[in-house]
Amino acid sequence: MKSDFVEKAGLENSSFENPGFEEMGHGIYCVDARYIQHGIACCYLMVEGDQVAIIETGTAHTAEGIAEVLAELELPKEAVRYIIPTHVHLDHAGGAGLLMQQYPEAQMLIHPRGARHMVNPSQLMAGSKAVYGEEKFAQFYGELIPVPKERVISVENGEKHDLNGRALEFRHTPGHAEHHFCVWDSVSEGWFSGDTFGISYHEMGNDLKKHRSDRFIIPTTSPVQFDPDKLLASIDLMMGYNPKKFYLTHYSVLENPEPQADLLRAQIEDYRQIAQLLRNESEREERIHQALKDITLARLSSEQPELDLGTMEKVLAMDLDLNAQGLNIWLSRQEKK
């Protein structure tokens, strides 16, 4: 992965301003993760009576915002029963260790492939520092704190866990990452989808409510475990539940998600075709990146003609760069096979 993607995205000097939090209904609250800038990533609090689940942890910088929301809801630390990262990429799980320290009654629910990285995050730290350098790593993620092994529960596919009588169902959803699961909440009829159901920032739609049903969406194929067939199967699995909502980590809730599911499927096939067509090119990753940018902006212009493409290019720069890297790595795996 390249270390300059943040500079390419125009976010180098961005600063965070506390936006508070948003109530989603059904006891669900969206909290900005304070990652790079407002609106990039979020986590969710699910409140059922006197118990709380924190779904996604953000980074170490997210913990303060979570504490503020709990205080405003007049919920004590002891109310937090579960801390649930959908996978161990650091914008989803970097704050897990700190939260586990702050909420001593909580247990962590994690994919079996990700559990060891929560207990010993040294590999996650080394990989991220190699990308960003020490200074940027500290700026983006803060300190990664190990989680005590005895407080970690590895969750198998199809397993359910109870939050004060509210059942949460966990389904393994590879495609973005092998260590990814999504969480089904039958109360809201919604999925907490991590990165499996793509990225849809508020700027990618024109409705006044900022979220809901008409935002543009793109898949996330970032390094290193993208697999198009698995990702398509995971999307089909989730849509098989007839969900009314997707609670995205990037960013906030989508309602009536059928159009976005179709759009994701079409783009995943586009991505596969672009990568395969360019597999023998010199400077392959750069060619893939340009092709992704061109096809994404063209599709966005068709789907959301009111949006300014220059602004959208800036909004999506970071993700398109990472997606190109992931596709290039996927091609390399195909070549080894």
Secondary structure as UniProt FT lines:
FT   TURN            3..4
FT   HELIX           5..8
FT   TURN            9..10
FT   TURN            12..13
FT   STRAND          21..25
FT   TURN            26..27
FT   STRAND          28..32
FT   TURN            38..39
FT   STRAND          42..48
FT   TURN            49..50
FT   STRAND          51..55
FT   HELIX           60..62
FT   HELIX           63..72
FT   TURN            73..74
FT   HELIX           77..79
FT   STRAND          80..84
FT   HELIX           90..93
FT   TURN            94..95
FT   HELIX           96..102
FT   TURN            104..105
FT   STRAND          107..110
FT   TURN            112..114
FT   HELIX           115..119
FT   HELIX           122..141
FT   HELIX           149..151
FT   STRAND          152..154
FT   TURN            157..158
FT   STRAND          160..163
FT   TURN            164..165
FT   STRAND          166..172
FT   TURN            174..175
FT   TURN            178..179
FT   STRAND          181..185
FT   TURN            186..189
FT   STRAND          190..194
FT   TURN            195..197
FT   HELIX           202..204
FT   TURN            208..209
FT   TURN            223..224
FT   HELIX           228..239
FT   TURN            240..241
FT   STRAND          245..248
FT   TURN            249..251
FT   STRAND          252..255
FT   HELIX           258..277
FT   TURN            278..280
FT   TURN            282..283
FT   HELIX           284..303
FT   TURN            305..306
FT   HELIX           309..336
//
